[in-house]
Amino acid sequence: MTSEEIAAALDAAGGLVPGTRPGRVRAASWEEAFNARTVPVEGDHLAWSGATGHRGTPVVGFQGQVETAYRLAFRWHHGREPEGNVRPKCDFPGCVAGGHLADRLIREGGTA
């Protein structure tokens, strides 16, 4: 997928839950809030179309709380709390696919 195709996919998705107005997503769960801001792309990557925080880190809010999309996806995929920072280990910038994320333990050669 070219960068133009990725941009078009992100723009088409808009990151909105159906039935909500632009800029205001009223999700029923963390998963819905997360999924409303992601777009699957070639290579099993998951592109982020939502807000970013410090240093461009993808962030998602739900019921007044904010979490990084990296930590949420890591937790759901690996079934455990991440140790240290979570970052993509693939070459797709900002990928939030759970299997493409690594915490300190994984980066140091530990088990997932």
KATA-V236922 format. One record per residue. PSI is psi as a letter, one per 40 degrees, with the letter a starting at -180 (* if undefined). NEAR is the number of other ideal C-beta (glycine too) atoms within 10 Angstrom. Layout:
psi=PSI near=NEAR
psi=PSI near=NEAR
//
This chain:
psi=h near=14
psi=i near=8
psi=d near=8
psi=d near=8
psi=d near=11
psi=d near=18
psi=d near=13
psi=d near=13
psi=d near=15
psi=d near=18
psi=d near=11
psi=d near=9
psi=d near=15
psi=e near=13
psi=e near=20
psi=i near=16
psi=h near=16
psi=h near=5
psi=e near=6
psi=i near=12
psi=i near=8
psi=h near=8
psi=e near=7
psi=h near=8
psi=h near=19
psi=g near=13
psi=i near=18
psi=e near=9
psi=i near=10
psi=d near=17
psi=d near=12
psi=d near=14
psi=d near=22
psi=d near=22
psi=d near=14
psi=e near=20
psi=e near=26
psi=i near=23
psi=h near=18
psi=h near=12
psi=i near=17
psi=i near=10
psi=e near=13
psi=f near=12
psi=i near=21
psi=h near=25
psi=i near=22
psi=h near=24
psi=e near=20
psi=a near=18
psi=i near=14
psi=i near=13
psi=a near=12
psi=h near=7
psi=f near=5
psi=e near=10
psi=h near=17
psi=h near=26
psi=i near=19
psi=i near=27
psi=i near=14
psi=h near=18
psi=f near=8
psi=e near=5
psi=i near=8
psi=h near=10
psi=i near=16
psi=i near=19
psi=d near=26
psi=d near=25
psi=d near=19
psi=d near=23
psi=d near=26
psi=d near=25
psi=d near=18
psi=d near=12
psi=d near=14
psi=e near=19
psi=f near=9
psi=i near=11
psi=h near=9
psi=i near=21
psi=h near=13
psi=a near=12
psi=i near=13
psi=h near=25
psi=i near=18
psi=i near=19
psi=e near=13
psi=i near=14
psi=e near=9
psi=h near=18
psi=h near=12
psi=e near=17
psi=h near=26
psi=e near=25
psi=h near=19
psi=d near=17
psi=e near=15
psi=e near=21
psi=i near=26
psi=h near=22
psi=a near=23
psi=d near=13
psi=d near=15
psi=d near=19
psi=d near=14
psi=e near=10
psi=e near=6
psi=a near=11
psi=i near=6
psi=* near=13
//
